[in-house]
Amino acid sequence: MRSLLCFVLLLPLSAAPAPPAPASVAILYNSALPESKNLAESYADLRKIPAANLIGLPLPDAPEISRDQFNKTLLNPLRAHFSAQNWWILAKDANGILLPRQNRIRILVTVKGVPLKISRAPIPDESPEIQRSRRR
């Protein structure tokens, strides 16, 4: 009976998922803000994430940015960084779209200073009158 009780009590411990490997984690910070970089470095030290996995991009100091700002300051430079570091292997899918086939970075951590939201852009085909009527 004691053996069964021990087994039942220890079962949840064996079922816990393993933590991610530190080399599979990258940290994105705003290089325009010193406190963002400091926070990224502290987190990396605490979690034993390699310094080479810190990505500093000069981002706007705002919680919300436009789609155009997102593409120019975050998305495209981040993709270029992943390619330069050989963190992923890209391949075209059946429709000819270039997608990651393999990725060494499994988790991307963002820290304070990285914009949180992309603002809505008006639909270009609609006149301002139609847009106003939809809001009502």
C-alpha positions as CSV (number, residue, x, y, z in Angstrom):
1,M,0.0,0.0,0.0
2,R,2.9,2.4,0.8
3,S,4.5,1.7,-2.5
4,L,1.3,2.6,-4.3
5,L,0.9,5.8,-2.3
6,C,4.5,6.8,-3.1
7,F,4.0,6.0,-6.8
8,V,0.8,8.2,-6.9
9,L,2.5,11.1,-5.1
10,L,5.6,11.0,-7.3
11,L,3.6,10.6,-10.6
12,P,3.1,14.4,-11.1
13,L,6.8,15.0,-10.7
14,S,7.7,12.7,-13.5
15,A,5.0,14.1,-15.8
16,A,6.3,17.7,-15.6
17,P,7.6,19.0,-18.9
18,A,11.3,19.6,-19.2
19,P,12.3,23.3,-19.2
20,P,13.4,24.6,-22.6
21,A,17.1,24.4,-23.5
22,P,18.7,27.9,-22.9
23,A,20.2,27.8,-26.5
24,S,16.7,27.5,-27.9
25,V,15.6,30.8,-26.4
26,A,16.2,34.3,-27.8
27,I,15.5,37.6,-26.1
28,L,14.3,40.6,-28.1
29,Y,14.9,44.1,-26.6
30,N,14.8,47.7,-27.6
31,S,18.3,48.9,-28.2
32,A,17.1,52.5,-28.1
33,L,16.3,52.1,-24.3
34,P,19.2,51.2,-22.0
35,E,16.8,49.8,-19.4
36,S,15.4,47.3,-22.0
37,K,18.9,46.0,-22.7
38,N,19.7,45.8,-19.0
39,L,16.5,43.8,-18.4
40,A,17.3,41.4,-21.3
41,E,20.9,40.9,-20.0
42,S,19.6,40.2,-16.5
43,Y,17.0,37.7,-17.8
44,A,19.7,36.0,-19.9
45,D,22.1,35.6,-17.0
46,L,19.3,34.3,-14.7
47,R,18.2,31.7,-17.3
48,K,21.7,30.9,-18.6
49,I,20.7,32.0,-22.1
50,P,23.7,32.6,-24.4
51,A,24.6,36.3,-24.9
52,A,24.6,35.6,-28.6
53,N,20.8,35.0,-28.3
54,L,20.1,38.6,-27.3
55,I,18.7,40.7,-30.2
56,G,18.7,44.4,-29.9
57,L,16.7,46.4,-32.4
58,P,16.2,50.2,-32.4
59,L,12.4,50.2,-31.9
60,P,9.9,53.1,-31.3
61,D,9.4,53.8,-27.6
62,A,5.7,53.2,-27.7
63,P,3.4,50.4,-26.7
64,E,1.6,50.5,-30.1
65,I,3.1,51.0,-33.5
66,S,1.7,51.0,-37.1
67,R,1.9,48.1,-39.4
68,D,4.5,49.9,-41.5
69,Q,6.6,50.6,-38.4
70,F,6.3,47.0,-37.3
71,N,7.5,45.7,-40.7
72,K,10.4,48.2,-41.0
73,T,11.7,48.2,-37.5
74,L,10.8,44.8,-36.1
75,L,9.7,42.1,-38.5
76,N,12.2,42.5,-41.4
77,P,15.2,43.1,-39.1
78,L,14.2,40.2,-36.9
79,R,13.9,37.9,-39.9
80,A,17.3,39.1,-41.2
81,H,18.9,38.4,-37.8
82,F,17.5,34.9,-37.8
83,S,18.9,34.3,-41.2
84,A,22.3,35.8,-40.4
85,Q,22.6,33.7,-37.2
86,N,21.6,30.5,-39.1
87,W,18.8,30.0,-36.6
88,W,16.4,28.7,-39.2
89,I,16.3,26.9,-42.5
90,L,13.9,28.3,-45.0
91,A,12.1,26.5,-47.8
92,K,9.3,27.2,-50.2
93,D,5.9,25.5,-49.6
94,A,3.6,24.2,-52.3
95,N,2.5,27.7,-53.1
96,G,6.0,29.1,-53.4
97,I,5.9,30.9,-50.1
98,L,9.2,30.9,-48.2
99,L,8.6,29.5,-44.7
100,P,10.8,28.2,-41.9
101,R,11.4,24.5,-42.2
102,Q,13.6,24.1,-39.2
103,N,14.2,26.6,-36.4
104,R,16.8,26.4,-33.7
105,I,15.1,29.2,-31.7
106,R,11.9,27.8,-30.2
107,I,11.0,30.7,-27.8
108,L,11.3,34.4,-28.4
109,V,11.1,36.4,-25.2
110,T,10.3,40.1,-25.5
111,V,11.1,42.5,-22.6
112,K,9.9,46.0,-21.6
113,G,10.5,48.5,-24.4
114,V,9.4,46.2,-27.3
115,P,6.0,47.4,-28.7
116,L,3.1,45.3,-27.7
117,K,0.5,46.0,-30.3
118,I,0.1,46.9,-34.0
119,S,-2.5,49.6,-34.6
120,R,-5.3,49.1,-37.0
121,A,-5.0,50.6,-40.4
122,P,-8.1,51.9,-42.2
123,I,-9.2,49.7,-45.1
124,P,-7.9,51.5,-48.2
125,D,-10.9,50.7,-50.4
126,E,-13.4,52.5,-48.2
127,S,-14.1,56.2,-48.2
128,P,-14.1,58.0,-44.8
129,E,-17.9,58.2,-44.9
130,I,-18.2,54.4,-45.2
131,Q,-15.7,53.9,-42.4
132,R,-17.7,56.4,-40.1
133,S,-21.0,54.5,-40.9
134,R,-19.4,51.2,-39.8
135,R,-18.4,52.6,-36.4
136,R,-22.0,53.5,-35.6
